[in-house]
Structures are given as structure tokens and as C-alpha cells.
């Protein structure tokens, strides 16, 4: 939900809702939307390693959302949505990576001695 929401929000934001005026629209879309397309195949296939590395991909979008939320009066609501969706994306990747991995075993150390065995 967070991944596809972020993808479609950024695509709609920079292509239809508020396209950039100073630089070409295609350049902004390449810089903002295309990095989200790289892990798409692995995320749809349910690969654990892709989910682990996609965590790092969510962090720049969180920073971009914070920047827009606090520095842009007209697009602050979109910055808030980017913050929320990037956090959902990040936490979803963390949960998937954690709960689909191999079961954790407790490390066994030296057996503890009772007071009368010392």
C-alpha cells in the first residue's frame, strides 16, 4: 500500500497536479519516480532481500516529504502524504523482512551453575 501509494502520488503530483515550471517535467519524473521502479519486480515476487534493501529507498522520500511539508505553503499537504506513505512503505518492508526470515534460535552458552555446584 505504501509503495504503490507513493509511486502513484509522485507520478500524479509531478505530471498532472503541480508540474515543475523551470525544468522539464520528464527530468523530474526520471529523478523522482524511476528509482521506485527498480525494486518493483522483487517486491511483487515477495523476495525478502528486495524488501530489506527497499528500506533504504524509502528514506530519501521521507526527507523529500519533510522538506515539502515545512517549506512549501501550497504543497504542504502533499508533503504530509509523502511522509505518511514513505513511513508505511518503510514499516511494511521491515515487517516483511522480519517475519519471513528463518526462525531465530536462542544462543546457548555455558550452562549456569547453581549456588551449591560452585
C-alpha positions as CSV (number, residue, x, y, z in Angstrom):
1,X,0.0,0.0,0.0
2,X,2.8,2.4,0.9
3,X,4.9,1.6,-2.1
4,X,2.1,1.9,-4.7
5,X,0.6,4.9,-3.0
6,X,4.0,6.7,-3.1
7,X,4.5,5.7,-6.7
8,X,1.2,6.9,-7.9
9,X,1.2,10.1,-5.7
10,X,4.6,11.2,-7.0
11,X,3.6,10.3,-10.6
12,X,0.4,12.3,-10.4
13,X,2.0,15.2,-8.4
14,X,4.8,15.9,-10.8
15,X,3.0,15.1,-14.0
16,X,-0.6,16.5,-13.5
17,X,-1.3,18.3,-10.2
18,X,1.7,20.6,-10.0
19,X,4.2,20.1,-12.8
20,X,7.5,21.9,-12.5
21,X,7.8,25.1,-14.5
22,X,11.5,25.8,-14.6
23,X,12.8,22.4,-15.6
24,X,11.4,19.7,-18.0
25,X,8.7,17.5,-16.4
26,X,10.3,14.4,-17.8
27,X,13.6,15.1,-15.9
28,X,11.7,15.4,-12.6
29,X,9.8,12.2,-13.2
30,X,13.0,10.4,-14.1
31,X,14.7,11.6,-10.9
32,X,11.7,11.0,-8.6
33,X,9.6,8.2,-9.9
34,X,12.1,5.9,-11.8
35,X,14.1,4.9,-8.6
36,X,10.8,3.5,-7.2
37,X,10.6,1.2,-10.3
38,X,13.8,-0.7,-9.6
39,X,12.6,-2.9,-6.7
40,X,9.1,-3.4,-8.3
41,X,9.8,-6.9,-9.6
42,X,11.4,-8.2,-6.4
43,X,8.6,-6.7,-4.3
44,X,5.9,-8.3,-6.4
45,X,7.7,-11.6,-6.3
46,X,8.0,-11.4,-2.5
47,X,11.7,-11.6,-2.3
48,X,12.9,-10.9,1.2
49,X,16.3,-9.4,0.1
50,X,14.5,-6.8,-2.1
51,X,12.3,-5.8,0.9
52,X,15.4,-5.4,3.0
53,X,17.2,-3.1,0.5
54,X,14.0,-1.2,-0.3
55,X,14.1,0.2,3.3
56,X,16.9,2.5,2.2
57,X,14.9,3.6,-0.8
58,X,12.1,4.9,1.4
59,X,14.3,7.3,3.4
60,X,15.0,9.9,0.7
61,X,11.3,10.1,0.0
62,X,10.7,10.7,3.7
63,X,13.2,13.6,3.6
64,X,11.6,15.0,0.5
65,X,8.2,14.9,2.2
66,X,9.5,16.7,5.3
67,X,11.0,19.3,3.0
68,X,7.8,19.9,1.1
69,X,5.7,19.8,4.3
70,X,7.7,22.5,6.1
71,X,8.9,24.7,3.2
72,X,6.1,24.8,0.8
73,X,2.8,26.5,1.7
74,X,0.9,25.4,-1.3
75,X,2.1,21.7,-1.4
76,X,2.4,21.0,2.4
77,X,-0.5,18.6,2.3
78,X,1.3,16.6,-0.5
79,X,4.4,16.6,1.6
80,X,2.5,15.1,4.5
81,X,1.1,12.4,2.3
82,X,4.6,11.6,1.1
83,X,5.8,11.4,4.7
84,X,2.9,9.0,5.6
85,X,3.3,6.8,2.6
86,X,7.1,6.5,2.9
87,X,6.7,5.5,6.5
88,X,4.1,2.9,5.6
89,X,6.4,1.6,2.8
90,X,9.4,1.5,5.2
91,X,7.5,-0.2,8.0
92,X,5.9,-2.7,5.6
93,X,9.4,-3.7,4.3
94,X,10.7,-4.0,7.8
95,X,7.8,-6.3,8.9
96,X,8.0,-8.4,5.8
97,X,11.7,-8.8,6.2
98,X,11.5,-9.7,9.8
99,X,8.6,-12.2,9.7
100,X,9.6,-14.1,6.5
101,X,13.1,-14.8,7.6
102,X,14.4,-18.0,9.1
103,X,13.3,-18.6,12.7
104,X,15.7,-17.2,15.3
105,X,17.3,-19.7,17.7
106,X,18.4,-18.8,21.1
107,X,22.2,-18.9,21.6
108,X,23.2,-21.5,24.1
109,X,26.1,-20.5,26.3
110,X,27.7,-22.4,29.1
111,X,25.2,-23.9,31.5
112,X,24.6,-21.9,34.6
113,X,25.8,-23.4,37.8
114,X,23.5,-23.4,40.8
115,X,25.0,-22.0,44.0
116,X,25.6,-25.4,45.6
117,X,27.6,-26.6,42.4
118,X,30.1,-23.8,42.6
